[in-house]
Amino acid sequence: MSYEYKEFDFNKNIKKIIALNIRKFRKEKGYTQEQLAIYTDRSFEFIRRIESEEGKRGFSVETLWRIATVLERPIDDFLDESILKSGN
């Protein structure tokens, strides 16, 4: 059995896109970073770093699921690249 290498197009900005969308959807919901931290059982500092470092801070799928649940958005909304084009 041999492995055939497959090329794929990975968006290197995906963490930044997710981080910007977290901020956008949090603000739309009217939540502060502190409220989001409490509602997701994460620390304020953790949420602040996710947003302020525009995704340079890594986070788990579980954290993204918690955030999506609290913000009442499907996870795929956080992958929407139009946030980069809108300049938000």
Backbone as CSV, one residue per row, in Angstrom:
resi,resn,N_x,N_y,N_z,CA_x,CA_y,CA_z,C_x,C_y,C_z
1,MET,0.849,-1.172,0.000,0.000,0.000,0.000,0.897,1.238,0.000
2,SER,0.655,2.137,-0.926,1.477,3.339,-0.999,0.622,4.579,-0.783
3,TYR,1.276,5.577,-0.315,0.607,6.845,-0.059,0.909,7.804,-1.198
4,GLU,-0.125,8.368,-1.757,0.048,9.356,-2.817,-0.169,10.736,-2.209
5,TYR,0.839,11.588,-2.294,0.750,12.934,-1.732,-0.306,13.743,-2.473
6,LYS,-1.155,14.375,-1.707,-2.217,15.206,-2.275,-1.963,16.659,-1.913
7,GLU,-2.018,17.504,-2.895,-1.919,18.944,-2.658,-3.287,19.440,-2.200
8,PHE,-3.276,20.386,-1.293,-4.535,21.011,-0.921,-4.278,22.475,-0.633
9,ASP,-5.310,23.236,-0.801,-5.214,24.680,-0.625,-5.679,25.027,0.780
10,PHE,-4.728,25.253,1.674,-5.045,25.591,3.058,-4.929,27.089,3.235
11,ASN,-5.977,27.687,3.753,-5.960,29.126,3.994,-5.130,29.406,5.242
12,LYS,-3.986,30.014,5.050,-3.089,30.301,6.160,-3.648,31.351,7.116
13,ASN,-4.688,32.035,6.697,-5.326,33.050,7.541,-6.499,32.501,8.335
14,ILE,-6.697,31.184,8.369,-7.906,30.627,8.960,-8.056,30.999,10.432
15,LYS,-6.968,31.004,11.195,-7.073,31.368,12.611,-7.473,32.834,12.761
16,LYS,-6.928,33.683,11.911,-7.286,35.101,11.950,-8.760,35.283,11.587
17,ILE,-9.220,34.563,10.580,-10.618,34.642,10.152,-11.536,34.233,11.300
18,ILE,-11.219,33.129,11.946,-12.034,32.661,13.069,-12.027,33.691,14.189
19,ALA,-10.857,34.222,14.522,-10.743,35.204,15.610,-11.561,36.459,15.319
20,LEU,-11.466,36.953,14.088,-12.232,38.148,13.723,-13.731,37.882,13.744
21,ASN,-14.120,36.687,13.315,-15.538,36.339,13.351,-16.039,36.166,14.786
22,ILE,-15.215,35.627,15.666,-15.605,35.533,17.076,-15.903,36.931,17.606
23,ARG,-14.997,37.856,17.355,-15.196,39.237,17.813,-16.478,39.837,17.214
24,LYS,-16.647,39.662,15.909,-17.812,40.215,15.218,-19.111,39.674,15.803
25,PHE,-19.216,38.359,15.939,-20.453,37.751,16.420,-20.684,38.048,17.911
26,ARG,-19.600,38.145,18.679,-19.729,38.499,20.094,-20.325,39.891,20.240
27,LYS,-19.810,40.830,19.448,-20.314,42.205,19.504,-21.756,42.288,19.016
28,GLU,-22.081,41.534,17.969,-23.461,41.503,17.477,-24.421,41.016,18.563
29,LYS,-23.959,40.095,19.373,-24.773,39.538,20.455,-24.827,40.501,21.647
30,GLY,-23.923,41.488,21.656,-23.891,42.462,22.746,-23.141,41.981,23.971
31,TYR,-22.282,40.986,23.795,-21.520,40.440,24.914,-20.149,41.088,25.002
32,THR,-19.662,41.246,26.210,-18.275,41.658,26.427,-17.400,40.407,26.360
33,GLN,-16.108,40.607,26.283,-15.198,39.464,26.317,-15.339,38.726,27.645
34,GLU,-15.536,39.472,28.710,-15.688,38.854,30.025,-16.943,37.980,30.079
35,GLN,-18.050,38.463,29.524,-19.272,37.654,29.488,-19.070,36.389,28.666
36,LEU,-18.435,36.526,27.494,-18.188,35.352,26.659,-17.325,34.345,27.407
37,ALA,-16.342,34.831,28.129,-15.474,33.946,28.912,-16.287,33.182,29.959
38,ILE,-17.135,33.885,30.673,-17.961,33.243,31.702,-18.887,32.209,31.069
39,TYR,-19.578,32.589,29.999,-20.563,31.706,29.366,-19.927,30.473,28.726
40,THR,-18.653,30.580,28.334,-17.968,29.443,27.695,-17.072,28.681,28.665
41,ASP,-17.041,29.120,29.911,-16.188,28.499,30.936,-14.716,28.561,30.538
42,ARG,-14.329,29.699,30.007,-12.940,29.994,29.661,-12.540,31.268,30.395
43,SER,-11.271,31.542,30.473,-10.838,32.754,31.185,-10.987,33.976,30.282
44,PHE,-11.172,35.118,30.938,-11.231,36.385,30.206,-9.958,36.585,29.394
45,GLU,-8.817,36.303,30.011,-7.525,36.483,29.334,-7.446,35.614,28.080
46,PHE,-7.967,34.407,28.151,-7.956,33.498,27.008,-8.779,34.078,25.855
47,ILE,-9.987,34.527,26.155,-10.849,35.119,25.127,-10.207,36.387,24.570
48,ARG,-9.653,37.207,25.444,-9.003,38.452,25.008,-7.863,38.152,24.037
49,ARG,-7.062,37.150,24.373,-5.922,36.819,23.508,-6.365,36.223,22.177
50,ILE,-7.423,35.424,22.178,-7.921,34.887,20.906,-8.257,36.044,19.969
51,GLU,-8.971,37.028,20.495,-9.399,38.152,19.664,-8.277,39.144,19.381
52,SER,-7.522,39.522,20.377,-6.535,40.585,20.190,-5.342,40.149,19.360
53,GLU,-5.003,38.902,19.441,-3.873,38.405,18.652,-4.335,37.870,17.307
54,GLU,-5.595,38.094,16.992,-6.175,37.691,15.710,-5.835,36.258,15.332
55,GLY,-6.042,35.381,16.301,-5.904,33.965,16.000,-4.519,33.387,16.192
56,LYS,-3.565,34.182,16.615,-2.232,33.629,16.857,-2.264,32.687,18.048
57,ARG,-3.225,32.902,18.909,-3.436,32.022,20.056,-4.264,30.842,19.570
58,GLY,-3.778,29.644,19.751,-4.524,28.467,19.322,-5.645,28.132,20.298
59,PHE,-6.616,27.407,19.825,-7.710,26.971,20.675,-8.285,25.700,20.089
60,SER,-8.984,24.971,20.925,-9.491,23.655,20.530,-10.821,23.760,19.791
61,VAL,-11.181,22.663,19.165,-12.479,22.553,18.518,-13.572,22.671,19.586
62,GLU,-13.320,22.118,20.764,-14.297,22.226,21.848,-14.546,23.685,22.208
63,THR,-13.491,24.488,22.283,-13.656,25.912,22.596,-14.459,26.603,21.507
64,LEU,-14.152,26.322,20.256,-14.913,26.919,19.157,-16.377,26.497,19.231
65,TRP,-16.629,25.225,19.549,-18.002,24.737,19.688,-18.721,25.474,20.820
66,ARG,-18.041,25.667,21.953,-18.646,26.397,23.079,-18.990,27.828,22.663
67,ILE,-18.056,28.488,21.993,-18.278,29.869,21.550,-19.447,29.927,20.572
68,ALA,-19.460,29.012,19.615,-20.546,28.975,18.624,-21.895,28.745,19.298
69,THR,-21.923,27.879,20.281,-23.163,27.584,21.004,-23.650,28.818,21.758
70,VAL,-22.762,29.465,22.478,-23.121,30.657,23.250,-23.578,31.788,22.331
71,LEU,-22.894,31.950,21.204,-23.234,33.036,20.283,-24.364,32.650,19.323
72,GLU,-24.843,31.420,19.458,-25.947,30.899,18.655,-25.680,31.021,17.158
73,ARG,-24.494,30.559,16.767,-24.089,30.559,15.357,-23.595,29.166,14.992
74,PRO,-23.839,28.719,13.764,-23.233,27.452,13.324,-21.721,27.635,13.177
75,ILE,-20.991,26.587,13.435,-19.525,26.675,13.394,-19.030,27.165,12.042
76,ASP,-19.677,26.784,10.955,-19.184,27.206,9.643,-19.240,28.719,9.458
77,ASP,-20.078,29.429,10.222,-20.081,30.897,10.152,-18.730,31.478,10.556
78,PHE,-18.028,30.792,11.450,-16.743,31.284,11.928,-15.637,31.119,10.884
79,LEU,-15.898,30.329,9.852,-14.927,30.095,8.782,-15.148,31.011,7.584
80,ASP,-16.141,31.878,7.664,-16.506,32.773,6.569,-15.404,33.810,6.347
81,GLU,-14.790,33.780,5.183,-13.658,34.659,4.871,-14.070,36.083,4.513
82,SER,-15.346,36.356,4.342,-15.760,37.698,3.945,-15.405,38.741,4.991
83,ILE,-15.133,38.327,6.219,-14.726,39.249,7.279,-13.434,39.977,6.891
84,LEU,-12.556,39.317,6.173,-11.296,39.951,5.749,-11.552,41.012,4.685
85,LYS,-12.516,40.738,3.846,-12.820,41.683,2.764,-13.577,42.908,3.267
86,SER,-14.356,42.724,4.359,-15.161,43.839,4.875,-14.335,44.803,5.716
87,GLY,-13.148,44.367,6.139,-12.285,45.237,6.924,-12.694,45.389,8.360
88,ASN,-13.559,44.495,8.864,-13.988,44.575,10.274,-12.971,44.027,11.204
